């Protein structure tokens, strides 16, 4: 009985950890799309300085994602594919 509880506890722990880690990529993709859309929005770039600031935020986050997902080929492919489909309104 003790072994069964240990095994069930391990499965529960693994499922909680994997579930909580799964939303990170989606969150990063959402932020990436928001920054990408902001960088393409002419209303946010009224001056050269504002345009540079918006562009810098986008490129800094993009560099951060390249570093963060450097060892995860699937995540990089998903970010790359989904970034092409950002819904900028």
N, CA, C and O atoms as a CHARMM CRD file, in Angstrom:
* protein
*
  356
    1    1 UNK  N      0.82800  -1.18500   0.00000 PROA 1      0.00000
    2    1 UNK  CA     0.00000   0.00000   0.00000 PROA 1      0.00000
    3    1 UNK  C      0.87700   1.25600   0.00000 PROA 1      0.00000
    4    1 UNK  O      0.56300   2.23800  -0.67100 PROA 1      0.00000
    5    2 UNK  N      1.97800   1.21600   0.75700 PROA 2      0.00000
    6    2 UNK  CA     2.85200   2.36900   0.82900 PROA 2      0.00000
    7    2 UNK  C      3.52300   2.63300  -0.52600 PROA 2      0.00000
    8    2 UNK  O      3.70100   3.78600  -0.91800 PROA 2      0.00000
    9    3 UNK  N      3.89400   1.55700  -1.23900 PROA 3      0.00000
   10    3 UNK  CA     4.48900   1.71500  -2.55900 PROA 3      0.00000
   11    3 UNK  C      3.47900   2.31300  -3.53300 PROA 3      0.00000
   12    3 UNK  O      3.82900   3.16200  -4.35400 PROA 3      0.00000
   13    4 UNK  N      2.23700   1.87400  -3.44200 PROA 4      0.00000
   14    4 UNK  CA     1.18400   2.38800  -4.32500 PROA 4      0.00000
   15    4 UNK  C      0.97900   3.88400  -4.09200 PROA 4      0.00000
   16    4 UNK  O      0.84500   4.64900  -5.04700 PROA 4      0.00000
   17    5 UNK  N      0.95400   4.29800  -2.83600 PROA 5      0.00000
   18    5 UNK  CA     0.77800   5.72000  -2.52900 PROA 5      0.00000
   19    5 UNK  C      1.97800   6.53300  -3.02100 PROA 5      0.00000
   20    5 UNK  O      1.81500   7.65900  -3.49100 PROA 5      0.00000
   21    6 UNK  N      3.18000   5.96500  -2.91200 PROA 6      0.00000
   22    6 UNK  CA     4.37400   6.65300  -3.40500 PROA 6      0.00000
   23    6 UNK  C      4.29900   6.82400  -4.92100 PROA 6      0.00000
   24    6 UNK  O      4.60800   7.89600  -5.44100 PROA 6      0.00000
   25    7 UNK  N      3.89200   5.78100  -5.62200 PROA 7      0.00000
   26    7 UNK  CA     3.77900   5.84400  -7.08100 PROA 7      0.00000
   27    7 UNK  C      2.70000   6.84200  -7.49200 PROA 7      0.00000
   28    7 UNK  O      2.91100   7.65200  -8.39300 PROA 7      0.00000
   29    8 UNK  N      1.54900   6.78400  -6.83500 PROA 8      0.00000
   30    8 UNK  CA     0.47700   7.73400  -7.15400 PROA 8      0.00000
   31    8 UNK  C      0.89000   9.17200  -6.84500 PROA 8      0.00000
   32    8 UNK  O      0.55500  10.09600  -7.58500 PROA 8      0.00000
   33    9 UNK  N      1.60900   9.34600  -5.76200 PROA 9      0.00000
   34    9 UNK  CA     2.11000  10.68000  -5.41600 PROA 9      0.00000
   35    9 UNK  C      3.08800  11.20100  -6.46200 PROA 9      0.00000
   36    9 UNK  O      3.07300  12.38400  -6.80200 PROA 9      0.00000
   37   10 UNK  N      3.93600  10.31400  -6.96800 PROA 10     0.00000
   38   10 UNK  CA     4.89600  10.70200  -8.00800 PROA 10     0.00000
   39   10 UNK  C      4.16700  11.09900  -9.28700 PROA 10     0.00000
   40   10 UNK  O      4.53000  12.08400  -9.93000 PROA 10     0.00000
   41   11 UNK  N      3.14000  10.33500  -9.65800 PROA 11     0.00000
   42   11 UNK  CA     2.35100  10.68800 -10.84200 PROA 11     0.00000
   43   11 UNK  C      1.63600  12.02100 -10.66800 PROA 11     0.00000
   44   11 UNK  O      1.60300  12.82900 -11.59600 PROA 11     0.00000
   45   12 UNK  N      1.07300  12.25900  -9.50800 PROA 12     0.00000
   46   12 UNK  CA     0.38200  13.51200  -9.23500 PROA 12     0.00000
   47   12 UNK  C      1.36900  14.67900  -9.31000 PROA 12     0.00000
   48   12 UNK  O      1.08300  15.71000  -9.91900 PROA 12     0.00000
   49   13 UNK  N      2.52100  14.50200  -8.68800 PROA 13     0.00000
   50   13 UNK  CA     3.53300  15.55200  -8.70900 PROA 13     0.00000
   51   13 UNK  C      3.98600  15.84300 -10.14000 PROA 13     0.00000
   52   13 UNK  O      4.08800  17.00400 -10.53900 PROA 13     0.00000
   53   14 UNK  N      4.25400  14.79700 -10.90300 PROA 14     0.00000
   54   14 UNK  CA     4.70100  14.97700 -12.29000 PROA 14     0.00000
   55   14 UNK  C      3.62800  15.66600 -13.13100 PROA 14     0.00000
   56   14 UNK  O      3.94400  16.53100 -13.94700 PROA 14     0.00000
   57   15 UNK  N      2.37700  15.29300 -12.94200 PROA 15     0.00000
   58   15 UNK  CA     1.31500  15.91900 -13.73100 PROA 15     0.00000
   59   15 UNK  C      1.14300  17.39000 -13.37600 PROA 15     0.00000
   60   15 UNK  O      0.87400  18.20600 -14.25800 PROA 15     0.00000
   61   16 UNK  N      1.29300  17.74100 -12.11400 PROA 16     0.00000
   62   16 UNK  CA     1.18700  19.15200 -11.69800 PROA 16     0.00000
   63   16 UNK  C      2.34700  19.95000 -12.27400 PROA 16     0.00000
   64   16 UNK  O      2.14600  21.04800 -12.79300 PROA 16     0.00000
   65   17 UNK  N      3.55400  19.41300 -12.18900 PROA 17     0.00000
   66   17 UNK  CA     4.73000  20.11100 -12.70700 PROA 17     0.00000
   67   17 UNK  C      4.62300  20.27900 -14.21600 PROA 17     0.00000
   68   17 UNK  O      4.87200  21.37000 -14.72800 PROA 17     0.00000
   69   18 UNK  N      4.26200  19.23900 -14.92900 PROA 18     0.00000
   70   18 UNK  CA     4.16900  19.33000 -16.38300 PROA 18     0.00000
   71   18 UNK  C      3.04200  20.25600 -16.81900 PROA 18     0.00000
   72   18 UNK  O      3.17700  20.95600 -17.82200 PROA 18     0.00000
   73   19 UNK  N      1.95500  20.27200 -16.10000 PROA 19     0.00000
   74   19 UNK  CA     0.85300  21.15200 -16.44000 PROA 19     0.00000
   75   19 UNK  C      1.22500  22.60300 -16.20700 PROA 19     0.00000
   76   19 UNK  O      0.90500  23.46200 -17.02900 PROA 19     0.00000
   77   20 UNK  N      1.88700  22.88800 -15.11800 PROA 20     0.00000
   78   20 UNK  CA     2.25400  24.27200 -14.82900 PROA 20     0.00000
   79   20 UNK  C      3.32100  24.77000 -15.78900 PROA 20     0.00000
   80   20 UNK  O      3.35900  25.96500 -16.08400 PROA 20     0.00000
   81   21 UNK  N      4.17700  23.90800 -16.28200 PROA 21     0.00000
   82   21 UNK  CA     5.21100  24.32200 -17.22600 PROA 21     0.00000
   83   21 UNK  C      4.65600  24.47000 -18.63200 PROA 21     0.00000
   84   21 UNK  O      5.24300  25.18100 -19.44800 PROA 21     0.00000
   85   22 UNK  N      3.56100  23.83000 -18.93100 PROA 22     0.00000
   86   22 UNK  CA     3.00500  23.85300 -20.27400 PROA 22     0.00000
   87   22 UNK  C      2.49200  25.20800 -20.69500 PROA 22     0.00000
   88   22 UNK  O      2.50300  25.50700 -21.88900 PROA 22     0.00000
   89   23 UNK  N      2.04500  26.03800 -19.78600 PROA 23     0.00000
   90   23 UNK  CA     1.48300  27.32900 -20.13300 PROA 23     0.00000
   91   23 UNK  C      2.52400  28.39800 -20.39200 PROA 23     0.00000
   92   23 UNK  O      2.18900  29.48000 -20.87300 PROA 23     0.00000
   93   24 UNK  N      3.77300  28.12000 -20.08600 PROA 24     0.00000
   94   24 UNK  CA     4.81400  29.12300 -20.23800 PROA 24     0.00000
   95   24 UNK  C      5.03700  29.47600 -21.70700 PROA 24     0.00000
   96   24 UNK  O      5.19100  30.64900 -22.04600 PROA 24     0.00000
   97   25 UNK  N      5.05400  28.48300 -22.56700 PROA 25     0.00000
   98   25 UNK  CA     5.25200  28.72800 -23.99000 PROA 25     0.00000
   99   25 UNK  C      4.10000  29.55800 -24.55900 PROA 25     0.00000
  100   25 UNK  O      4.32400  30.48400 -25.33900 PROA 25     0.00000
  101   26 UNK  N      2.87000  29.22400 -24.16800 PROA 26     0.00000
  102   26 UNK  CA     1.71900  29.97100 -24.65000 PROA 26     0.00000
  103   26 UNK  C      1.76500  31.42000 -24.16600 PROA 26     0.00000
  104   26 UNK  O      1.42900  32.34100 -24.91000 PROA 26     0.00000
  105   27 UNK  N      2.17800  31.61100 -22.93100 PROA 27     0.00000
  106   27 UNK  CA     2.30400  32.95600 -22.37800 PROA 27     0.00000
  107   27 UNK  C      3.37000  33.74500 -23.13100 PROA 27     0.00000
  108   27 UNK  O      3.17000  34.91600 -23.45100 PROA 27     0.00000
  109   28 UNK  N      4.49500  33.10700 -23.41100 PROA 28     0.00000
  110   28 UNK  CA     5.55700  33.76800 -24.16000 PROA 28     0.00000
  111   28 UNK  C      5.10000  34.11800 -25.57500 PROA 28     0.00000
  112   28 UNK  O      5.41300  35.19300 -26.08600 PROA 28     0.00000
  113   29 UNK  N      4.36300  33.21100 -26.19800 PROA 29     0.00000
  114   29 UNK  CA     3.86400  33.47000 -27.54900 PROA 29     0.00000
  115   29 UNK  C      2.89800  34.64800 -27.55100 PROA 29     0.00000
  116   29 UNK  O      2.94100  35.48600 -28.45200 PROA 29     0.00000
  117   30 UNK  N      2.02600  34.71500 -26.54700 PROA 30     0.00000
  118   30 UNK  CA     1.08000  35.82100 -26.45800 PROA 30     0.00000
  119   30 UNK  C      1.81700  37.15200 -26.32200 PROA 30     0.00000
  120   30 UNK  O      1.48600  38.12500 -27.00000 PROA 30     0.00000
  121   31 UNK  N      2.81900  37.18700 -25.43900 PROA 31     0.00000
  122   31 UNK  CA     3.58900  38.42100 -25.25000 PROA 31     0.00000
  123   31 UNK  C      4.35100  38.76700 -26.52400 PROA 31     0.00000
  124   31 UNK  O      4.43600  39.93700 -26.89600 PROA 31     0.00000
  125   32 UNK  N      4.90700  37.75700 -27.19800 PROA 32     0.00000
  126   32 UNK  CA     5.63500  37.99000 -28.44200 PROA 32     0.00000
  127   32 UNK  C      4.71500  38.61500 -29.49100 PROA 32     0.00000
  128   32 UNK  O      5.10100  39.56300 -30.17700 PROA 32     0.00000
  129   33 UNK  N      3.50200  38.08200 -29.61100 PROA 33     0.00000
  130   33 UNK  CA     2.55100  38.62200 -30.59000 PROA 33     0.00000
  131   33 UNK  C      2.15500  40.05400 -30.23300 PROA 33     0.00000
  132   33 UNK  O      2.04700  40.90600 -31.11600 PROA 33     0.00000
  133   34 UNK  N      1.93800  40.32300 -28.94800 PROA 34     0.00000
  134   34 UNK  CA     1.58700  41.68600 -28.53200 PROA 34     0.00000
  135   34 UNK  C      2.70200  42.66600 -28.88600 PROA 34     0.00000
  136   34 UNK  O      2.43200  43.75000 -29.40400 PROA 34     0.00000
  137   35 UNK  N      3.94600  42.29800 -28.61200 PROA 35     0.00000
  138   35 UNK  CA     5.06800  43.17500 -28.92100 PROA 35     0.00000
  139   35 UNK  C      5.26300  43.32400 -30.42300 PROA 35     0.00000
  140   35 UNK  O      5.59700  44.40400 -30.91100 PROA 35     0.00000
  141   36 UNK  N      5.05300  42.23300 -31.15100 PROA 36     0.00000
  142   36 UNK  CA     5.17200  42.29100 -32.60800 PROA 36     0.00000
  143   36 UNK  C      4.11300  43.22900 -33.18800 PROA 36     0.00000
  144   36 UNK  O      4.41600  44.04900 -34.05500 PROA 36     0.00000
  145   37 UNK  N      2.88700  43.11100 -32.71800 PROA 37     0.00000
  146   37 UNK  CA     1.81300  43.97500 -33.19800 PROA 37     0.00000
  147   37 UNK  C      2.08100  45.42900 -32.82000 PROA 37     0.00000
  148   37 UNK  O      1.84000  46.33300 -33.61900 PROA 37     0.00000
  149   38 UNK  N      2.58000  45.65800 -31.60300 PROA 38     0.00000
  150   38 UNK  CA     2.90800  47.01800 -31.18400 PROA 38     0.00000
  151   38 UNK  C      3.98100  47.62700 -32.08200 PROA 38     0.00000
  152   38 UNK  O      3.92100  48.80700 -32.42600 PROA 38     0.00000
  153   39 UNK  N      4.96800  46.80200 -32.45800 PROA 39     0.00000
  154   39 UNK  CA     6.05000  47.32500 -33.29100 PROA 39     0.00000
  155   39 UNK  C      5.57100  47.65000 -34.69800 PROA 39     0.00000
  156   39 UNK  O      6.22200  48.41600 -35.40900 PROA 39     0.00000
  157   40 UNK  N      4.43700  47.07700 -35.11200 PROA 40     0.00000
  158   40 UNK  CA     3.88600  47.34100 -36.43900 PROA 40     0.00000
  159   40 UNK  C      2.79800  48.41000 -36.41900 PROA 40     0.00000
  160   40 UNK  O      2.29100  48.79700 -37.47200 PROA 40     0.00000
  161   41 UNK  N      2.43800  48.88500 -35.23800 PROA 41     0.00000
  162   41 UNK  CA     1.35900  49.85000 -35.08900 PROA 41     0.00000
  163   41 UNK  C      1.90800  51.27100 -35.23600 PROA 41     0.00000
  164   41 UNK  O      2.67400  51.72800 -34.38700 PROA 41     0.00000
  165   42 UNK  N      1.52200  51.97300 -36.31100 PROA 42     0.00000
  166   42 UNK  CA     2.07000  53.32600 -36.51500 PROA 42     0.00000
  167   42 UNK  C      1.61500  54.33300 -35.45700 PROA 42     0.00000
  168   42 UNK  O      2.28200  55.34800 -35.25800 PROA 42     0.00000
  169   43 UNK  N      0.50100  54.07800 -34.78000 PROA 43     0.00000
  170   43 UNK  CA     0.02900  54.99600 -33.74500 PROA 43     0.00000
  171   43 UNK  C      0.95900  55.02400 -32.53100 PROA 43     0.00000
  172   43 UNK  O      1.01100  56.02100 -31.81000 PROA 43     0.00000
  173   44 UNK  N      1.69300  53.92900 -32.30500 PROA 44     0.00000
  174   44 UNK  CA     2.60900  53.87500 -31.16400 PROA 44     0.00000
  175   44 UNK  C      3.98300  54.45800 -31.49500 PROA 44     0.00000
  176   44 UNK  O      4.84200  54.58300 -30.62200 PROA 44     0.00000
  177   45 UNK  N      4.17700  54.80800 -32.74800 PROA 45     0.00000
  178   45 UNK  CA     5.47900  55.31600 -33.18300 PROA 45     0.00000
  179   45 UNK  C      5.33500  56.74400 -33.71400 PROA 45     0.00000
  180   45 UNK  O      5.68200  57.02400 -34.86100 PROA 45     0.00000
  181   46 UNK  N      4.82800  57.63100 -32.88100 PROA 46     0.00000
  182   46 UNK  CA     4.59500  59.01000 -33.29300 PROA 46     0.00000
  183   46 UNK  C      5.89900  59.78800 -33.43600 PROA 46     0.00000
  184   46 UNK  O      5.98500  60.71800 -34.23800 PROA 46     0.00000
  185   47 UNK  N      6.90000  59.41400 -32.66900 PROA 47     0.00000
  186   47 UNK  CA     8.21000  60.04700 -32.79500 PROA 47     0.00000
  187   47 UNK  C      9.25300  58.96400 -33.04300 PROA 47     0.00000
  188   47 UNK  O      8.99400  57.77700 -32.84900 PROA 47     0.00000
  189   48 UNK  N     10.41100  59.38500 -33.46800 PROA 48     0.00000
  190   48 UNK  CA    11.49500  58.42300 -33.72300 PROA 48     0.00000
  191   48 UNK  C     11.88200  57.71200 -32.43100 PROA 48     0.00000
  192   48 UNK  O     12.15600  56.51200 -32.44100 PROA 48     0.00000
  193   49 UNK  N     11.90600  58.44400 -31.32300 PROA 49     0.00000
  194   49 UNK  CA    12.28100  57.85500 -30.04100 PROA 49     0.00000
  195   49 UNK  C     11.27300  56.79300 -29.60500 PROA 49     0.00000
  196   49 UNK  O     11.65500  55.72800 -29.11900 PROA 49     0.00000
  197   50 UNK  N      9.98700  57.08900 -29.78300 PROA 50     0.00000
  198   50 UNK  CA     8.95200  56.11300 -29.42300 PROA 50     0.00000
  199   50 UNK  C      9.06000  54.87700 -30.30900 PROA 50     0.00000
  200   50 UNK  O      8.90700  53.75400 -29.82900 PROA 50     0.00000
  201   51 UNK  N      9.31900  55.07400 -31.57200 PROA 51     0.00000
  202   51 UNK  CA     9.48900  53.94200 -32.49100 PROA 51     0.00000
  203   51 UNK  C     10.66300  53.07200 -32.09900 PROA 51     0.00000
  204   51 UNK  O     10.58100  51.84500 -32.13200 PROA 51     0.00000
  205   52 UNK  N     11.76400  53.72100 -31.72500 PROA 52     0.00000
  206   52 UNK  CA    12.93800  52.95700 -31.29400 PROA 52     0.00000
  207   52 UNK  C     12.65600  52.18100 -30.01900 PROA 52     0.00000
  208   52 UNK  O     13.09000  51.03900 -29.87100 PROA 52     0.00000
  209   53 UNK  N     11.92000  52.80900 -29.08700 PROA 53     0.00000
  210   53 UNK  CA    11.61000  52.14100 -27.81600 PROA 53     0.00000
  211   53 UNK  C     10.74400  50.90600 -28.04100 PROA 53     0.00000
  212   53 UNK  O     10.99200  49.85300 -27.45400 PROA 53     0.00000
  213   54 UNK  N      9.72700  51.03800 -28.89400 PROA 54     0.00000
  214   54 UNK  CA     8.83400  49.90400 -29.18700 PROA 54     0.00000
  215   54 UNK  C      9.61600  48.79800 -29.88900 PROA 54     0.00000
  216   54 UNK  O      9.48100  47.62300 -29.54700 PROA 54     0.00000
  217   55 UNK  N     10.42400  49.17300 -30.86000 PROA 55     0.00000
  218   55 UNK  CA    11.23000  48.18800 -31.57800 PROA 55     0.00000
  219   55 UNK  C     12.23300  47.49300 -30.68500 PROA 55     0.00000
  220   55 UNK  O     12.46100  46.29100 -30.81900 PROA 55     0.00000
  221   56 UNK  N     12.84100  48.24800 -29.76700 PROA 56     0.00000
  222   56 UNK  CA    13.82500  47.66600 -28.84900 PROA 56     0.00000
  223   56 UNK  C     13.16800  46.64700 -27.91800 PROA 56     0.00000
  224   56 UNK  O     13.73500  45.58300 -27.66800 PROA 56     0.00000
  225   57 UNK  N     11.97600  46.96400 -27.40300 PROA 57     0.00000
  226   57 UNK  CA    11.27300  46.01400 -26.52900 PROA 57     0.00000
  227   57 UNK  C     11.00800  44.71600 -27.27400 PROA 57     0.00000
  228   57 UNK  O     11.19500  43.63200 -26.72100 PROA 57     0.00000
  229   58 UNK  N     10.57100  44.81900 -28.53500 PROA 58     0.00000
  230   58 UNK  CA    10.27900  43.62600 -29.34000 PROA 58     0.00000
  231   58 UNK  C     11.55300  42.82000 -29.58600 PROA 58     0.00000
  232   58 UNK  O     11.55800  41.60500 -29.38600 PROA 58     0.00000
  233   59 UNK  N     12.62000  43.46600 -30.01100 PROA 59     0.00000
  234   59 UNK  CA    13.85500  42.74300 -30.31400 PROA 59     0.00000
  235   59 UNK  C     14.51800  42.17400 -29.06200 PROA 59     0.00000
  236   59 UNK  O     15.11700  41.10000 -29.12000 PROA 59     0.00000
  237   60 UNK  N     14.42300  42.87100 -27.93700 PROA 60     0.00000
  238   60 UNK  CA    14.95900  42.33900 -26.67700 PROA 60     0.00000
  239   60 UNK  C     14.21500  41.07800 -26.25800 PROA 60     0.00000
  240   60 UNK  O     14.82900  40.09600 -25.83900 PROA 60     0.00000
  241   61 UNK  N     12.87900  41.10900 -26.37200 PROA 61     0.00000
  242   61 UNK  CA    12.10300  39.93200 -25.99300 PROA 61     0.00000
  243   61 UNK  C     12.38000  38.78000 -26.95200 PROA 61     0.00000
  244   61 UNK  O     12.47000  37.62600 -26.53300 PROA 61     0.00000
  245   62 UNK  N     12.51400  39.09000 -28.22300 PROA 62     0.00000
  246   62 UNK  CA    12.81300  38.04300 -29.20700 PROA 62     0.00000
  247   62 UNK  C     14.15500  37.39200 -28.89600 PROA 62     0.00000
  248   62 UNK  O     14.27600  36.16900 -28.97100 PROA 62     0.00000
  249   63 UNK  N     15.16300  38.18800 -28.54700 PROA 63     0.00000
  250   63 UNK  CA    16.46900  37.64400 -28.17700 PROA 63     0.00000
  251   63 UNK  C     16.37600  36.78700 -26.91600 PROA 63     0.00000
  252   63 UNK  O     17.02100  35.74400 -26.81100 PROA 63     0.00000
  253   64 UNK  N     15.56600  37.24200 -25.96700 PROA 64     0.00000
  254   64 UNK  CA    15.35500  36.48100 -24.73500 PROA 64     0.00000
  255   64 UNK  C     14.73300  35.11600 -25.04700 PROA 64     0.00000
  256   64 UNK  O     15.12500  34.10900 -24.45800 PROA 64     0.00000
  257   65 UNK  N     13.77200  35.07900 -25.96300 PROA 65     0.00000
  258   65 UNK  CA    13.12500  33.81600 -26.32500 PROA 65     0.00000
  259   65 UNK  C     14.09600  32.89800 -27.06000 PROA 65     0.00000
  260   65 UNK  O     14.06700  31.68500 -26.85600 PROA 65     0.00000
  261   66 UNK  N     14.94900  33.45200 -27.90600 PROA 66     0.00000
  262   66 UNK  CA    15.93800  32.62300 -28.60400 PROA 66     0.00000
  263   66 UNK  C     16.88100  31.95600 -27.61100 PROA 66     0.00000
  264   66 UNK  O     17.26300  30.79900 -27.78700 PROA 66     0.00000
  265   67 UNK  N     17.25200  32.68800 -26.57100 PROA 67     0.00000
  266   67 UNK  CA    18.12300  32.13300 -25.53700 PROA 67     0.00000
  267   67 UNK  C     17.37000  31.12200 -24.67400 PROA 67     0.00000
  268   67 UNK  O     17.87700  30.04000 -24.38000 PROA 67     0.00000
  269   68 UNK  N     16.15800  31.49000 -24.27800 PROA 68     0.00000
  270   68 UNK  CA    15.36500  30.64100 -23.38000 PROA 68     0.00000
  271   68 UNK  C     15.04900  29.29400 -24.01200 PROA 68     0.00000
  272   68 UNK  O     15.09900  28.26600 -23.33800 PROA 68     0.00000
  273   69 UNK  N     14.72300  29.29100 -25.30300 PROA 69     0.00000
  274   69 UNK  CA    14.33200  28.05800 -25.98500 PROA 69     0.00000
  275   69 UNK  C     15.42600  27.53300 -26.91200 PROA 69     0.00000
  276   69 UNK  O     15.13400  26.82600 -27.87700 PROA 69     0.00000
  277   70 UNK  N     16.68400  27.87400 -26.62500 PROA 70     0.00000
  278   70 UNK  CA    17.79600  27.46200 -27.47800 PROA 70     0.00000
  279   70 UNK  C     17.91600  25.93700 -27.58200 PROA 70     0.00000
  280   70 UNK  O     18.28100  25.41700 -28.63600 PROA 70     0.00000
  281   71 UNK  N     17.61500  25.23100 -26.51100 PROA 71     0.00000
  282   71 UNK  CA    17.76000  23.77500 -26.50600 PROA 71     0.00000
  283   71 UNK  C     16.46000  23.03900 -26.80800 PROA 71     0.00000
  284   71 UNK  O     16.43200  21.80800 -26.78300 PROA 71     0.00000
  285   72 UNK  N     15.38500  23.76800 -27.09300 PROA 72     0.00000
  286   72 UNK  CA    14.07900  23.14800 -27.31800 PROA 72     0.00000
  287   72 UNK  C     13.61900  23.42400 -28.74700 PROA 72     0.00000
  288   72 UNK  O     12.96200  24.42900 -29.01900 PROA 72     0.00000
  289   73 UNK  N     13.97400  22.52100 -29.65000 PROA 73     0.00000
  290   73 UNK  CA    13.66800  22.66700 -31.07500 PROA 73     0.00000
  291   73 UNK  C     12.16300  22.79100 -31.31400 PROA 73     0.00000
  292   73 UNK  O     11.73600  23.62600 -32.11100 PROA 73     0.00000
  293   74 UNK  N     11.35700  21.97700 -30.63900 PROA 74     0.00000
  294   74 UNK  CA     9.90800  22.00900 -30.84000 PROA 74     0.00000
  295   74 UNK  C      9.31200  23.35200 -30.42600 PROA 74     0.00000
  296   74 UNK  O      8.44900  23.88800 -31.12100 PROA 74     0.00000
  297   75 UNK  N      9.76400  23.89300 -29.30800 PROA 75     0.00000
  298   75 UNK  CA     9.25500  25.18100 -28.83400 PROA 75     0.00000
  299   75 UNK  C      9.65100  26.29200 -29.79900 PROA 75     0.00000
  300   75 UNK  O      8.84600  27.17700 -30.09000 PROA 75     0.00000
  301   76 UNK  N     10.88100  26.25400 -30.29600 PROA 76     0.00000
  302   76 UNK  CA    11.31400  27.27800 -31.24900 PROA 76     0.00000
  303   76 UNK  C     10.49300  27.21600 -32.52900 PROA 76     0.00000
  304   76 UNK  O     10.11800  28.25100 -33.08100 PROA 76     0.00000
  305   77 UNK  N     10.21300  26.00400 -33.00200 PROA 77     0.00000
  306   77 UNK  CA     9.40000  25.85200 -34.21300 PROA 77     0.00000
  307   77 UNK  C      7.98400  26.36600 -33.98600 PROA 77     0.00000
  308   77 UNK  O      7.41500  27.02800 -34.85300 PROA 77     0.00000
  309   78 UNK  N      7.41500  26.06300 -32.82300 PROA 78     0.00000
  310   78 UNK  CA     6.06300  26.53000 -32.50900 PROA 78     0.00000
  311   78 UNK  C      6.02300  28.05300 -32.40800 PROA 78     0.00000
  312   78 UNK  O      5.10300  28.68600 -32.92500 PROA 78     0.00000
  313   79 UNK  N      7.01200  28.64000 -31.74700 PROA 79     0.00000
  314   79 UNK  CA     7.07400  30.09900 -31.66000 PROA 79     0.00000
  315   79 UNK  C      7.21700  30.72000 -33.04700 PROA 79     0.00000
  316   79 UNK  O      6.55700  31.70900 -33.36600 PROA 79     0.00000
  317   80 UNK  N      8.07100  30.13800 -33.85200 PROA 80     0.00000
  318   80 UNK  CA     8.30000  30.66600 -35.19500 PROA 80     0.00000
  319   80 UNK  C      7.03200  30.56900 -36.04800 PROA 80     0.00000
  320   80 UNK  O      6.64400  31.53900 -36.69800 PROA 80     0.00000
  321   81 UNK  N      6.39500  29.41100 -36.04500 PROA 81     0.00000
  322   81 UNK  CA     5.18700  29.21300 -36.86000 PROA 81     0.00000
  323   81 UNK  C      4.03100  30.08300 -36.37600 PROA 81     0.00000
  324   81 UNK  O      3.33900  30.71200 -37.17600 PROA 81     0.00000
  325   82 UNK  N      3.82900  30.11100 -35.06700 PROA 82     0.00000
  326   82 UNK  CA     2.70300  30.87300 -34.52600 PROA 82     0.00000
  327   82 UNK  C      2.92300  32.37200 -34.61900 PROA 82     0.00000
  328   82 UNK  O      1.95700  33.13300 -34.69200 PROA 82     0.00000
  329   83 UNK  N      4.17700  32.81100 -34.61700 PROA 83     0.00000
  330   83 UNK  CA     4.43500  34.25400 -34.72600 PROA 83     0.00000
  331   83 UNK  C      4.02900  34.77600 -36.09200 PROA 83     0.00000
  332   83 UNK  O      3.73800  35.96300 -36.24100 PROA 83     0.00000
  333   84 UNK  N      4.00700  33.90700 -37.08600 PROA 84     0.00000
  334   84 UNK  CA     3.56000  34.31400 -38.41700 PROA 84     0.00000
  335   84 UNK  C      2.05200  34.53000 -38.45000 PROA 84     0.00000
  336   84 UNK  O      1.53800  35.18600 -39.35500 PROA 84     0.00000
  337   85 UNK  N      1.34100  33.98000 -37.46500 PROA 85     0.00000
  338   85 UNK  CA    -0.11400  34.05700 -37.43700 PROA 85     0.00000
  339   85 UNK  C     -0.65300  34.96800 -36.34100 PROA 85     0.00000
  340   85 UNK  O     -1.80400  34.83100 -35.92800 PROA 85     0.00000
  341   86 UNK  N      0.17800  35.90100 -35.86700 PROA 86     0.00000
  342   86 UNK  CA    -0.29700  36.83100 -34.84100 PROA 86     0.00000
  343   86 UNK  C     -1.44200  37.66100 -35.41200 PROA 86     0.00000
  344   86 UNK  O     -1.37400  38.15400 -36.53800 PROA 86     0.00000
  345   87 UNK  N     -2.48700  37.80200 -34.61800 PROA 87     0.00000
  346   87 UNK  CA    -3.67300  38.54100 -35.04300 PROA 87     0.00000
  347   87 UNK  C     -3.56200  40.00300 -34.61300 PROA 87     0.00000
  348   87 UNK  O     -4.06600  40.40100 -33.56400 PROA 87     0.00000
  349   88 UNK  N     -2.89300  40.78500 -35.44900 PROA 88     0.00000
  350   88 UNK  CA    -2.73100  42.22300 -35.15000 PROA 88     0.00000
  351   88 UNK  C     -3.94300  42.98400 -35.69900 PROA 88     0.00000
  352   88 UNK  O     -4.19300  43.00100 -36.90400 PROA 88     0.00000
  353   89 UNK  N     -4.67000  43.59800 -34.80200 PROA 89     0.00000
  354   89 UNK  CA    -5.88100  44.31800 -35.22300 PROA 89     0.00000
  355   89 UNK  C     -5.63300  45.79400 -35.27100 PROA 89     0.00000
  356   89 UNK  O     -6.53700  46.56100 -35.60400 PROA 89     0.00000
